[in-house]
Amino acid sequence: MAPMLTREPDTPGVLITRIDLAATRTALQQAVMKAEFQRSADNTSFSLIDDTWDLPRARHDARYADEADLLCRRAAEARAFVERPGAGSVPAPCPPLGSLTYPA
C-alpha cells in the first residue's frame, strides 16, 4: 500500500480521483480488519472448544504476521512515487513527430 500523494493537484479530476481512492482504501481496510477479527475470534473459539490452544504457536504466528506486515509496508514505501528534485509542475512541450530516436 503506497502512500497517497499530498501535493496540490492541478485539476479537479485528479483531486476527485484521490478522494475516491482514499475512500476505497479506507473501506477495504475496514473490511479486512473486520474479516481478520472474525477469523481470529473463530479460531480462538474452536481452539477453546477442543482444548488445542497452543500459546507458543500463537505468539510465533503473531510475530510472523507482524514481520510480514512490516516487510509489505517497506516494499510499498520503496515503490512510492517520488518527485524528482528540480522537476517543475509546468508541462514541457512535446517534441516534434519523428524527432525521437530509439536505441537499436
N, C-alpha and C positions, 0 to 999 in steps of 0.2 A: 504494500500500500504506500504509494509515493505521496509525499505531502502536496497539498493544493498550492498553486501559485498564489502569491499575495500581492504582486504588483498591480497597479491600477490598470484595468483593461481599456483598450482604445475604443471598443464598440460595445453597444448594449447586448449583442448576440453572445459575445464572449462572457460577459457578466452573467447572463441568464444561464448559459451552459455551465458555468462554475457553480452557480447556486443549485442547479439541477443535480450536478454531480455530487455536491456536498450533501444534499438531501437524500439522494440514493445511497450514498456511502453510509450515512447515519442509519437509515432504515435497514440496510444489510447488516451492519454491525450489531444493531439491536436484535435482529433475527438470529444471528449467530450466537450471541450471548444467551438468548432465551433457550435455544436448542442445546447449548453446552450445559446450562444449569439443569435442564430437563434430563439430559443424558447422565449427568453426574448424580442427580437425585435417584434416577432409576438404578444405576449401578450400585449405589450405596444401599438402596432398599433390597436389591437382590442379594447382595453380599451379606447383609444383616440377617436376611431370612434364612439362608442356607449356611450361615456361620463360616463363610470363606473370606472374611475381611482380612487382608494382608497389609498391615500398616507400612512395613518397609517397602513393599512393592508400590503402594500408593504414593509414598514420598518420592520414590525413584521416578515414577510416571509423571508426577507433578514437576519435578526438577527437569526431566527430559522435555516436557511440554514448554516450560519456561525458556529453556535453551533454544528450542526450535523456533519459538516465537521471536526471540531476540535475533536469531540469525535471519529470519524473514524480514524483520524490520530493518536491520542493517543493509540487507540486499536491496530493499525498496529505497532506502535513503541513498544508496550508491547509484541507483538508476534515475534518481530525481533530476528534473531539468535544472540546469544551472546556466544562468545567462552569462555569456562571455563578457569579460571585462572590456569596457570601451565600446561595446555594441550599443548603438543608439536605437531609439524606437521609431525613427523615421525610415520608411521603406526606401530601399535603394532602387533605382530604375533597372528594369530588365535589360540585359544585353541584347543587341540585335540578333535576329534569327541567323543561324549559321556561324556565329562568331565563336561559339564554344567548341573547343576541340577536346576529344576524349582520348585517353591513352590507349595505345594499341594492345 
